[in-house]
Amino acid sequence: MAVRRPPPVSGAAGLTDPAVRPALVLLTAWLLVTAVPLAESGAGPAGYGALVWHLVLVGASVAMLALTAGARAGATPRRSRAAAPALEWSVAWLPLVAVPALYAELPIVAAGLAGAGSGVAAMHDAVAIRWELALFGPLLGASPAVALARHASWTPLSELLHLAYLAYYVIIYVPPALLWWEARRRRGGVVSGAADPRAAFYASAFTVLLAFVLCYAVFVVFPVQGPWYTWHTGGPGGLPLAGPVRAFVQGLLVAGSSRGTAFPSSHVAVSVAQTVVLARVAPRLARAAGPATALLALGAVYGGYHYGVDALAGAALGAAVGWAGPRLLAYVAGGQGRERQGRERRATEEFRPAAGRAALERSAQ
């Protein structure tokens, strides 16, 4: 009688780790929810192109979820095991890599939700400006998006704050990259200060994606274009600011800004969320991210890219997500981990009687 082997329950650590799936589930949920308004936006060729890329991302995220489910059940093909490092990277990084594509399609999704046949959603800047003047008007006499630069028009200050504004991309991607590198080399948190770099990576990636998704959800139902479009703070006759770094930032906005994504400031929200979660899981990285985030928030308003209320709302949202994100991940991943341990325990219990019967048969012979 052949001895029944217990089913394999583990594969590559990055595919079976319960912490890898929540970000993929969040990404997939966002993609599925926004697919219909994207298809109904009436944005013409641009909308069709965005829909194609959107469906590609849906396919990729669903495939990654299926791959992780198969790995946890021990059904990973041998070829997949041989390619485990590349698959681990793809599964772990897809939610972060997908963010720019999700950002680019936001105006089209907003138009679809609003039922705007022209492919352009109505903006709510009038409401944001009322909040802005009610909050800052008594103190500054105007919105800080114009008052700060006009009262402190100094090129070195402008260049520093615009450089900090560009640090947004560094804050998003460099900490996870360092944590991933430390986890792969099994060196511990020498650079980051993380006790478990792999767990810290998943906490950072999930929290950042959660901040993005919450900001994006507000953008598509309450689009605000911000002072850069409404008051033309970047054009002639706008703010008295100059310098090569500001010119570079202006060029980036012209090339890739999505109109209607000002409130709350995702620059501020994501940076604050990243800083808060890093303070919990990788304190050395948080010490670098904190000052950069503060300067970024100031630069977003000083440069005329966001209203003051955008930055305040972004900071509040980011702080809440930075606190809740790793706790939510631990709760969800903990449940998945307990489920996996139960499967392992059941597999072992099923294996033991079969092994015992086989031993008795051999002794009887």
C-alpha positions as CSV (number, residue, x, y, z in Angstrom):
1,M,0.0,0.0,0.0
2,A,1.4,3.4,-1.0
3,V,1.8,5.9,1.8
4,R,-0.2,9.0,1.2
5,R,2.0,12.1,1.3
6,P,0.8,15.3,3.1
7,P,0.0,17.9,0.5
8,P,2.7,20.6,0.2
9,V,1.6,23.8,2.0
10,S,4.4,26.2,1.2
11,G,6.5,27.4,-1.6
12,A,8.5,30.6,-2.1
13,A,8.1,32.8,1.0
14,G,6.9,35.8,-1.0
15,L,4.1,33.8,-2.6
16,T,2.8,32.1,0.6
17,D,3.2,34.9,3.1
18,P,-0.3,36.0,4.1
19,A,0.8,39.6,4.1
20,V,1.3,39.7,0.3
21,R,-2.4,39.2,-0.6
22,P,-4.2,42.2,1.0
23,A,-2.6,44.8,-1.3
24,L,-3.4,42.6,-4.3
25,V,-7.0,42.3,-3.2
26,L,-7.3,46.1,-2.7
27,L,-5.8,46.7,-6.1
28,T,-8.1,44.2,-7.8
29,A,-11.2,45.6,-6.0
30,W,-10.4,49.2,-7.1
31,L,-9.8,48.0,-10.7
32,L,-13.1,46.1,-10.8
33,V,-15.1,49.0,-9.3
34,T,-13.8,51.6,-11.7
35,A,-13.9,49.5,-14.8
36,V,-17.6,50.3,-15.6
37,P,-17.4,54.1,-15.2
38,L,-14.1,54.0,-17.2
39,A,-16.0,52.2,-20.0
40,E,-18.9,54.6,-19.9
41,S,-16.9,57.9,-19.7
42,G,-17.4,58.9,-23.4
43,A,-13.8,60.0,-23.5
44,G,-13.3,58.7,-27.0
45,P,-9.9,57.2,-28.1
46,A,-8.2,58.3,-24.8
47,G,-10.9,56.4,-22.9
48,Y,-10.6,53.3,-25.0
49,G,-6.8,53.3,-24.6
50,A,-7.2,53.7,-20.8
51,L,-9.7,50.9,-20.7
52,V,-7.3,48.5,-22.5
53,W,-4.6,49.2,-20.0
54,H,-7.1,48.9,-17.2
55,L,-8.2,45.5,-18.3
56,V,-4.5,44.4,-18.6
57,L,-4.0,45.4,-15.0
58,V,-7.2,43.5,-14.0
59,G,-5.8,40.4,-15.7
60,A,-2.4,40.8,-14.0
61,S,-3.8,41.3,-10.6
62,V,-6.3,38.4,-10.8
63,A,-3.4,36.2,-12.1
64,M,-1.2,37.2,-9.2
65,L,-4.0,36.4,-6.7
66,A,-4.5,33.0,-8.3
67,L,-0.8,32.4,-8.2
68,T,-0.6,33.2,-4.5
69,A,-3.7,31.1,-3.8
70,G,-2.1,28.2,-5.6
71,A,1.2,28.6,-3.8
72,R,-0.6,28.5,-0.4
73,A,-2.4,25.4,-1.4
74,G,0.8,23.7,-2.6
75,A,-0.3,23.7,-6.3
76,T,2.5,25.8,-7.6
77,P,3.9,24.2,-10.8
78,R,7.6,23.3,-10.9
79,R,8.3,25.9,-13.5
80,S,6.8,28.6,-11.3
81,R,9.0,27.4,-8.4
82,A,12.1,27.8,-10.5
83,A,11.0,31.4,-11.4
84,A,10.1,32.1,-7.7
85,P,12.3,35.2,-7.3
86,A,10.8,37.0,-10.3
87,L,7.3,35.9,-9.3
88,E,7.8,37.1,-5.8
89,W,8.9,40.5,-7.1
90,S,5.9,40.7,-9.5
91,V,3.4,39.8,-6.8
92,A,4.9,42.2,-4.2
93,W,5.5,45.2,-6.4
94,L,2.4,45.1,-8.8
95,P,0.3,47.3,-6.5
96,L,3.0,50.0,-6.3
97,V,3.9,49.7,-10.0
98,A,0.2,50.1,-11.0
99,V,-0.2,53.4,-9.2
100,P,0.8,55.8,-12.1
101,A,-1.6,54.0,-14.5
102,L,-4.4,54.4,-12.0
103,Y,-3.6,58.1,-11.5
104,A,-3.6,58.7,-15.3
105,E,-7.1,57.4,-15.8
106,L,-8.8,59.2,-12.9
107,P,-10.3,62.1,-14.9
108,I,-11.9,59.5,-17.2
109,V,-13.3,57.5,-14.3
110,A,-14.6,60.7,-12.8
111,A,-16.3,61.7,-16.1
112,G,-17.9,58.2,-16.3
113,L,-19.2,58.4,-12.7
114,A,-20.6,61.9,-13.4
115,G,-22.3,60.8,-16.6
116,A,-20.4,63.4,-18.5
117,G,-20.8,62.5,-22.2
118,S,-18.0,65.0,-23.0
119,G,-15.5,62.9,-21.1
120,V,-14.8,65.8,-18.6
121,A,-16.3,65.9,-15.1
122,A,-17.5,69.1,-13.4
123,M,-15.0,70.6,-11.0
124,H,-15.7,71.6,-7.4
125,D,-13.1,74.3,-6.9
126,A,-15.7,76.9,-5.8
127,V,-16.5,74.8,-2.7
128,A,-12.8,74.2,-1.9
129,I,-12.1,78.0,-2.3
130,R,-14.9,78.8,0.1
131,W,-13.3,76.5,2.7
132,E,-9.9,78.0,1.9
133,L,-10.9,81.6,2.4
134,A,-12.9,80.8,5.5
135,L,-10.0,79.1,7.1
136,F,-7.0,81.2,5.9
137,G,-8.6,84.4,4.8
138,P,-8.7,86.1,8.2
139,L,-5.0,85.3,8.8
140,L,-3.5,85.8,5.3
141,G,-6.1,87.8,3.5
142,A,-6.0,85.3,0.6
143,S,-5.3,81.7,-0.1
144,P,-1.9,80.5,1.0
145,A,-1.5,79.0,-2.5
146,V,-0.9,82.6,-3.7
147,A,0.0,84.5,-0.4
148,L,3.0,82.4,0.6
149,A,4.9,82.8,-2.6
150,R,4.1,86.5,-2.9
151,H,5.2,87.2,0.6
152,A,8.3,85.0,0.4
153,S,9.4,85.2,-3.2
154,W,13.0,84.0,-2.9
155,T,14.5,81.8,-5.6
156,P,16.6,79.6,-3.3
157,L,13.6,78.9,-1.1
158,S,11.5,78.2,-4.1
159,E,14.0,75.8,-5.5
160,L,14.3,73.9,-2.2
161,L,10.6,73.5,-1.8
162,H,10.1,72.4,-5.4
163,L,12.9,69.9,-5.0
164,A,11.0,68.6,-1.9
165,Y,7.9,68.4,-4.0
166,L,9.7,66.1,-6.4
167,A,10.8,64.0,-3.4
168,Y,7.3,62.5,-3.5
169,Y,8.4,59.8,-5.8
170,V,11.4,59.0,-3.6
171,I,9.2,58.8,-0.5
172,I,6.9,56.3,-2.3
173,Y,9.4,54.0,-3.9
174,V,12.8,54.2,-2.2
175,P,11.8,52.9,1.3
176,P,10.0,49.8,-0.1
177,A,13.0,49.2,-2.4
178,L,15.5,49.3,0.5
179,L,13.3,47.0,2.6
180,W,13.0,44.6,-0.3
181,W,16.8,44.6,-0.8
182,E,17.4,44.0,2.9
183,A,14.8,41.1,3.0
184,R,16.4,39.5,-0.1
185,R,19.9,39.7,1.4
186,R,18.7,38.5,4.8
187,R,20.8,41.3,6.5
188,G,18.2,42.5,8.8
189,G,17.3,46.2,9.1
190,V,20.9,47.5,8.9
191,V,19.8,50.5,6.8
192,S,16.1,50.7,7.7
193,G,16.1,49.8,11.3
194,A,13.4,47.2,10.6
195,A,13.3,44.1,12.8
196,D,11.7,42.2,9.9
197,P,12.4,43.9,6.5
198,R,10.0,41.6,4.6
199,A,7.1,42.4,7.0
200,A,8.0,46.1,6.9
201,F,7.9,46.0,3.1
202,Y,4.4,44.6,3.0
203,A,3.2,47.1,5.7
204,S,4.7,50.0,3.7
205,A,3.3,48.8,0.3
206,F,-0.2,48.1,1.7
207,T,-0.4,51.4,3.6
208,V,0.7,53.5,0.6
209,L,-1.7,51.8,-1.7
210,L,-4.5,52.3,0.8
211,A,-3.7,56.0,1.0
212,F,-3.8,56.2,-2.8
213,V,-7.1,54.4,-3.1
214,L,-8.8,56.6,-0.6
215,C,-7.5,59.7,-2.2
216,Y,-8.5,58.4,-5.7
217,A,-12.0,57.6,-4.4
218,V,-12.5,61.2,-3.3
219,F,-11.0,62.5,-6.6
220,V,-13.5,60.6,-8.8
221,V,-16.6,61.8,-6.8
222,F,-15.4,65.3,-5.8
223,P,-12.9,66.4,-8.4
224,V,-11.0,69.6,-7.6
225,Q,-8.5,70.9,-10.1
226,G,-6.6,73.2,-7.8
227,P,-5.0,76.7,-8.1
228,W,-2.6,75.6,-10.8
229,Y,-5.5,75.3,-13.2
230,T,-8.1,77.6,-11.6
231,W,-5.8,80.6,-10.9
232,H,-3.1,79.7,-13.4
233,T,-0.4,80.0,-10.7
234,G,2.1,78.4,-13.0
235,G,1.6,80.6,-16.0
236,P,2.6,84.2,-17.0
237,G,1.3,86.6,-14.4
238,G,1.0,83.9,-11.8
239,L,3.4,83.5,-8.9
240,P,6.7,85.5,-8.8
241,L,8.8,82.3,-8.8
242,A,11.5,81.1,-11.1
243,G,14.4,78.6,-11.3
244,P,15.3,75.4,-13.1
245,V,13.7,73.1,-10.5
246,R,10.4,74.9,-10.7
247,A,10.6,74.8,-14.5
248,F,11.2,71.1,-14.3
249,V,8.2,70.6,-12.0
250,Q,6.0,72.7,-14.3
251,G,7.1,70.6,-17.2
252,L,6.1,67.4,-15.4
253,L,2.7,68.8,-14.6
254,V,2.1,69.8,-18.1
255,A,3.1,66.4,-19.4
256,G,1.4,64.1,-16.8
257,S,-0.9,65.9,-14.4
258,S,-4.5,64.6,-14.0
259,R,-7.0,67.4,-13.7
260,G,-9.4,67.0,-10.7
261,T,-6.9,65.4,-8.3
262,A,-6.1,68.3,-5.9
263,F,-8.4,67.6,-2.9
264,P,-7.1,66.0,-0.8
265,S,-3.5,66.3,-1.8
266,S,-2.3,62.8,-2.5
267,H,1.3,64.1,-2.4
268,V,0.8,65.0,1.2
269,A,-1.5,62.1,2.1
270,V,0.8,59.3,0.8
271,S,4.0,60.9,2.1
272,V,2.5,61.3,5.6
273,A,1.1,57.8,5.5
274,Q,4.5,56.4,4.4
275,T,6.3,58.4,7.2
276,V,3.9,57.2,9.9
277,V,4.0,53.5,8.9
278,L,7.8,53.7,8.6
279,A,8.0,55.1,12.1
280,R,6.3,51.9,13.3
281,V,8.2,49.3,11.1
282,A,11.5,51.0,9.9
283,P,12.4,53.9,12.2
284,R,15.6,54.9,10.5
285,L,13.8,55.4,7.2
286,A,11.1,57.4,9.0
287,R,13.8,59.9,10.2
288,A,14.7,60.7,6.6
289,A,11.1,60.7,5.3
290,G,9.7,63.0,8.0
291,P,11.6,66.2,7.1
292,A,11.1,65.5,3.4
293,T,7.4,65.1,3.9
294,A,7.1,68.4,5.8
295,L,8.9,70.3,3.1
296,L,6.9,68.6,0.4
297,A,3.6,69.7,2.1
298,L,4.9,73.3,2.3
299,G,6.1,73.2,-1.3
300,A,2.8,71.9,-2.6
301,V,1.1,75.0,-1.4
302,Y,4.0,77.5,-1.8
303,G,4.3,76.5,-5.5
304,G,0.6,77.1,-6.2
305,Y,-0.2,73.4,-6.9
306,H,-2.6,72.9,-4.1
307,Y,-4.9,74.9,-1.9
308,G,-4.1,75.0,1.8
309,V,-7.1,72.9,2.6
310,D,-5.8,70.2,0.1
311,A,-2.7,69.9,2.2
312,L,-4.5,69.8,5.5
313,A,-6.9,67.2,4.4
314,G,-4.1,65.2,2.9
315,A,-2.1,65.3,6.1
316,A,-5.1,64.2,8.2
317,L,-6.0,61.4,5.8
318,G,-2.3,60.3,5.6
319,A,-1.9,60.3,9.4
320,A,-5.0,58.1,9.8
321,V,-4.0,55.7,7.1
322,G,-0.5,55.5,8.4
323,W,-1.8,54.5,11.8
324,A,-4.5,52.2,10.6
325,G,-2.8,50.6,7.6
326,P,-0.3,48.3,9.3
327,R,-2.9,47.3,11.9
328,L,-5.4,46.4,9.3
329,L,-2.8,44.4,7.4
330,A,-1.8,42.5,10.6
331,Y,-5.5,41.7,11.3
332,V,-6.2,40.5,7.7
333,A,-2.9,38.7,7.3
334,G,-3.3,37.1,10.7
335,G,-6.6,35.6,9.8
336,Q,-5.1,34.2,6.6
337,G,-2.1,32.8,8.6
338,R,-4.5,31.1,11.0
339,E,-6.3,29.6,8.1
340,R,-3.1,28.3,6.6
341,Q,-2.0,26.8,9.9
342,G,-5.3,25.0,10.1
343,R,-4.8,23.5,6.6
344,E,-1.3,22.4,7.6
345,R,-2.6,20.8,10.8
346,R,-5.4,19.0,8.9
347,A,-2.9,17.7,6.3
348,T,-0.6,16.4,9.0
349,E,-3.5,14.7,10.8
350,E,-4.6,13.0,7.6
351,F,-1.1,11.9,6.9
352,R,-0.4,10.3,10.2
353,P,-3.1,7.5,10.1
354,A,-2.1,6.6,6.5
355,A,1.6,6.4,7.6
356,G,0.7,4.3,10.6
357,R,-1.3,1.8,8.5
358,A,1.5,1.5,6.1
359,A,4.0,0.8,8.9
360,L,1.7,-1.9,10.3
361,E,1.4,-3.6,6.9
362,R,5.2,-3.6,6.5
363,S,5.7,-5.2,10.0
364,A,3.0,-7.9,9.2
365,Q,4.9,-8.9,6.1
